[in-house]
Amino acid sequence: MKVRQLNTFFIFIFGALGGLLFGFDTGIISGASPLIESNFSLNIEQTGFITSSVLIGSSIGALSIGSLSDKFGRKRLLILASILFLVGSGLSMIAMGFISMIIARIILGFAVGSASALTPAYLAELADAPHRGSLGTMFQLMITAGILLAYVSNLSFLHHNLLGIRDWRWMLGSALIPALVLFIGSIILPESPRYLVEKGKVDEARNVLHGLRAKTNEDPDKELEGIVKIAKEPKGGLKELFTIARPAVVVAIGLMLLQQLVGINSVIYFLPQVFIKGFGFAEGDAIWISVGIGVVNFLCTVLAYNIMDKFNRRTILLFGSIVMTISIGILSVLNFTISVSAAAVPTMILIGIYIFGFAVSWGPICWLMIGEIFPLNVRGVGNSIGSAANWIGNFIVSQFFLALLTMFGNNVGGPFAVFTFFAFISIFFVIYVVPETRGKTLEQIEMDMRHNAAVKQEAKQSATK
């Protein structure tokens, strides 16, 4: 099917559906895990492992998918990820015990990790330079939509054992619907024009670009010339990751680790427990707070979608870092200086401000930038490294948050003081390490990187003479 026969908006929406499933399968377990624990008579450690087993699969999926996508293409691997989503969602719905649930969740993890490594690169390679920020933000927008849908699904199916099937099975099984849509969509989606040129399929790439740019002011033939030119540059294989692309590796790992170490998934995974354990809220009230935060997260990401191409990436990142540092810094101080009852409402408000700071900046831009900053021939592997760093950070936060909360006597000021430290560090990381990519084509970004590497090499050689 020719790309010009498809609506471009359709292409980007379906291309980003991996993000929706990423968010859904991340958020759904928060409501389902207590029910699974009761149904299977699990202990706390087993329940915790069901939650974190997705992270294990995600790390493996993220690390393995990059080199495969560089070899076989973004489209084929997106189809594979959709199949893994279908299999994992189906198996988790019919799981009969702890072991079968772990297997299902690890398969889901493979899918989530694959989507997190594949989708940013795929969207970046399809988008034109003036709109790449907003179109790339679709991935994070879909993640927040998936998380919100997961919370809604938890509330909708809770205590409703339809057709004699337990509520938690319906919660987990509801992921089959977007997984099926992703599968159908990924069959129709075009292959990345950058990948096609890399494999010598220039005519196919031209057809894709003409379809994608049909309603824009961009010249697809001129863009194709730039892609072909960069594809002819001497390639150093994976060696490029640690030579020319080394600055990109540092930026990707730093961005993705910090995105997690500022504590975002402590809110996504554990917010109900924060208000239950820390402030004595009833379970129902705590879940509704999570839904409210999910709405804020989604709406702020919609805002990010609309401003992403109007401001520099670094400016937005700095704004988010400062907002997060101030909001959770104040939150930490308040929870150590005033009574629990007095701190409850300010904590809710400050977490909302913190979510705003994250959702308009570090949430979307980190995923956007790892799709932008790597050279074409190692873009898949580079995205895998960045995505894997994200899942490692995610694992650290999810494993140690509740332990930190307990260590500080269920005072949420303790864990958030740690997150404040990393939010503060993120300010300096942006100032001194992160490059600006707004308005540049992927080929311009790569040429700048190659030029900078050549200058540094010449300077090094001159210094040794």
N, C-alpha and C positions, 0 to 999 in steps of 0.2 A: 504493500500500500504506500502510495506517495505521501510524503509529509504534508504537501499542500492540501490534501484532502482531509486533513485533520485540523481541528481547532488548536492553535498553539497553547491556549490556556488549558485545554484538556491535557495536552502533553505534560505540562509542568505540574498540574494537579495530580495526575496519575503517577508521574515520575516521583512525586514526593510522598505517595501513599505509604512507602516504607517507613517514613517518619511517623505517620499516624499509628501504624502497627507497633512501632518502637515505643511510642508513648502509651498506647493501650496496654500492651503486655507488661510494661513497667508499672503502670498504675493499678491495674486490675487486681493484683495480688494483695494490695493493702486491705481490700474489703473481703477477699475470698479466704485469706490465710487463717483467720480465726475460725471460720466455719470448717475448713479442711482439717485443722488441728483437732477440732471436736469430733468430726465425723470419723477420722482415722485414728483417734486416740493417740496423738503424737505428743512428744515432749517439746519444750521450748527450742531445744537445739535442732530438732528435726524440722520444726516449722521455720526456723531461721534459715536452714539450709535450703528449703524449698524456695524461699525468696532469693537467696544468693546464688542458687544453681544457675539461674538465668545469666548472671554476671560471668560465671565460668564459661558457659557456652558462648556468650557474647565476645569475650576476649579472644577465644579461639577462632570464632567466625570472623571477627574483624581482622585478625592477623593473617588469616589464610586467604581471604577473598581478594585482597589487593592484587597480588601477583597473578591470580587467576583471571581477574578482570582485565589486566594489562595484556594477557595472552588471548583470552576468548571473547572479550568485549563486555561492555557494561550491560547491554540488553540481555544476553544469555544468563548472566549471573543474577540479574534482577528477577528473571523468571525462576531461577533456582531458589532464590530467597523467598519468593512467594509460595513455592511448593513447600519449603520448610516451615513457613508460617502456617499453612494449611495442615500439615502433618502434626506439628507441635500443638496447635490449638485443638485439633481433634483428639489427640492422645491425652491432653490434659483434661479434656471434658469427660473422658471415659475412664480415667485412671482409677485403679481399684485399691491403691495403697501407696505407701511412701515411696517405694522403689520405682513404680511405674510413673508416679508424678514427677520424680526427679529426672527420669529419662525424657519425659515430655517437655519439662522446663529447660533442660539442656538443649534439646532440639530447637525450642523456641529461641534460646539464647544464640544458637548458630544463626538463626534467621535475623534476629535483632542486630547482632554484631555485623552481619553481612550488609544489612540495610544501612547501618550507620557509617560504614566505610564506602559503600557504593554510591549512595544517593547524592551526597554533597558534590562528588566529582562529576557525576552524571549531569546534575542540574547546572553546574558551573560550565560544563562543556557545551551545553545546549543554549545557554543564555548569551545575549549580546552584551557588550561591555557596559552601556549606559543603564541597563536594567538588571545586571547580574546580582546586585545587592538584594533587591526586592524579590527576584525570582529564587535566588538561593535561600532567602529567608523562609520560603515556603516549607522547607524541611523542618525547621524549628517550629513553624506555625502548626504543621501537622503533628509534631510531637506533643505540643500543648493541647491541641484538639483531641488527640488520642488519650492523653491523661484525663482530660475533662470528661470525655465519653466513658472512660473506665469508671470514674467516680459515679457518673449517672447510672451506668449499668449496675454497679454495686448497689446503689439505692433502689433501683427498679426491681431487681430480682431478689433482694434481701427478704427472707421469710416467705417467698413465693415458690413453692415446690411444684412447678407446672408439670402436668402429665406424670406426676409421681417422681419426677427427676429433681434431685436436690438443687437448691438455689445457687450454690457455688459452681455447680456444673454448667448452669446456664450462663453465669458470669463469664467463666473461662471460654465457653463455647461460642459466645457472641463474637469473639474475635474472628470466627470463620467467615463472617460476612465481609469485612474489609479485606481479609486475606484473599478471598475469591475475586473481589473486585481488582485487587492488585495483580493477581494472576492473569485475568482477562486483559487488563490494561497493559501489562508488560509485554504481552504478545503483540499488541498493536503498536506500542511505542517504537520510535525510530532508534537506530543505533547512534551513538555519539559521532558527530562528524570528525572530531579530533582523532578518535580511535580508528575510524575508517581511513583517514589520510595516513595514519601511522602504519596501517596494513596495506597501503598502496591502492586503496579503493577510492580514488579521487572523484570519479563520476558519481558514485553513490553519495559521497560527502557533499558534493555540489547540490544534488537533489534535496538532501536533508536541509542544507543551509537556506536554499531558496524557499523551501516551505516554511522554515522557522522565521525568516526575515521578511516574508511577503507583506506584512502589515506594519513594518518598521521603516525608519529612514536609513537603516544600515545597508551597505552594499555587500551582498553575500559573496560576490566574486572577489572583491578586494579582501574580505575576511579570509576567504579560501586561500588566496595568495600568501597571506601571512602564515596560515597554518602549514601550507606546503613548505614554505621557506624554513620554518622552525623545525619541521620534520626532517629536513635535509641536514640539519646541524649534526656534527659528529656525536655519536651516542656512546656513553661509557658504561651502559648497563646499570646494574645495581650499585656499581662503584660511585655513580653520580650522587647517590644519597649522602655519601660521606665526603664528597668533594664540592662540586658545584651547588648541590642542593642541601648541604649541611646547615646553612642558616634557616632554611625552610623546615628542616627536621626539628631544630631547636625551637622555632616558633610554634610548630604544630604540637609538640609534646608539652611545651609550657602553657599554651592556651588551653589545651584539653585537660591537663591536670588541674590547672587553676580553676577552670570552669566547674569542676567537681569539688575541689578543696575549699571553695567559698561556701559549701554546704547545701547546695540547692536540693540534692536528693534526700537530705535529712528531712526537708520539708515535704517533698513528694511522698516519701515512704512512711515517715514516722510522725507527721503532724498530729494525727488523732492521739497517738500515744503521748506526745508532748503535752497536750491539753488535759488528757486523762491523768497522767502521772504527775505532771508538773503543777497543774492548777485544779485538779479534782473535778473536771467536767464529766458529764454523763457521756456514754459512748455515742448516742445519737447526735448530741450537740457537737461533739468533736468531729464526727464525719461531715456534718453540715459546714463546719469551719473549713474543712478540706475542700469541699465543693466550692465554697466562696473563694478560696485561694486559687483553685483551679480556674475559675472564671477570670480572676484578675490576671493570672498568668497568660491565659489565652488572649484576652483583650489587649494586654500590653504588647504581645507578640504581633497582633494585628497592627498596632501603632508602629512597631518596628518595621513591618513590611512596607508601610507607607512612607517612612522617613529614611529608609536604608540607603537610597540612592541620592539623597539630598545633603547628607553630611559625610565627612570622612570617616572611615572605619575606626581609626585611632581616636578621633574625637568622641565617638559614641562609646567606645570601650572605656575611655577615661571617665566619662560621665557616669557610666554604670559602676565602675570601680569605686568612685567617690561616694555615690549614693548608697551602695552596699556597705562600705566601710562605716559611714556615719550612722546608718539605720541600725545595723546589728551591733555596732559599738555601743550606741545608746541603750539598745535592748539588753545587752550584757550588764551594763552598769546599773540599770533600773532593777533588774532581777536580783542583784546583790545588795541593793540599798533600800528597797521598799518592800512592803509585805506582799505575799503571794496574791492575795485578793486584789490589792491595788495595782499589781503589775499585769494582771490578766488582759484587760482591754488595751493598754498601751502596747503589750506584746503582740496582740493581733494586728494592730495598726502598723507597728514597725515591721512586722513580717510582710504585710502587704506592700509597704514602701520598698523593702528589700527585694521582693518579687518583681516589683515594677523596675527597679534598677537592673536586675538580672535579665528580665524578659526583653527589655528594649536594647540590650547590648550584648553581654556575654553569652546569652542563650543562643541567639541566631548567628552572631558574627563569627564565633569559633568554628561552627560547622561550615559557614560560608567560606572562611579564609583557608581552611585546610583543602578545600576544593579548588582554590585559586593559586596557591603559592608554589606548588610542585611542578617541575618540568614534565612535559607530556609523557615521556616514555617511562617515568617512574611515579606518575600521578596516582595510580591505583595502590601501589605499595606504600607511597607516602601517606595517603589517606588511611591506609590500614594502620600504620604506626600511630598517627594522630588519634584515630578511633580507639585503638587498643589502650593508649594512654588515658583516654577518657574513661574507659571501663575499669582500668586499674584504680583511678581516682574514685570512681563510683563505688568500687568494692571496698576501698579503705573507709570511705564515709559511712557506707551502710553497715560495715562490720563493727565499727568503733563508736558510732553515735550513741547507741543505747548504753554502752559501757561507760562513755563519758558522762552521760546523763546520770547514771547511777553513782559514778565516782563523785559527782558534785551534789549528791543528795537530791536528785530529781530537780535541781535548779537549772533551768534552761540557759541561764547566763553563762554557765561553764562551757558547754559545747559551742555556743555562739561567740564566745570570746576567742576560741581557737579559729573559728571561721573568719572573725574580724581580722585576725593577723594575716591570713592568706588574702583577704580582700585588699588589705593595705599593701601587701607585696605586689599584688596584681597591678597597682598604679605604676610602680616603677618598671615592671616588666613591659607594660605598654609603651612607656616613655622611651626606654632604652633598647628594646629588642624588636617590637612588632613593626613591620613595614606598612606603608600605605598602598592599597591596591585599588581604591575606588577609581572608576573611569578608565582603567587600563584594560586592554585585551589580555587574555591569558598568554598570548605570544609576547606581548610587551613586557609582562611581568617576568616571563622566562628569560627574555633577552637581557633585561636589567640584572637578573641574577647571574647570568653567564658573564656579563660585562664586569660586575663587581668581583666575581671570582677571579677573572683574568687580571684585574687591577691588583688584587691582593697577592696573586701569584707573582706578578712582576715585581711588586714591592718587596716580597719575600726574597726573590732571587737577587734583587739589587742590594738588599741588606747583607746577603751572604757573600757578596763579591769582595 
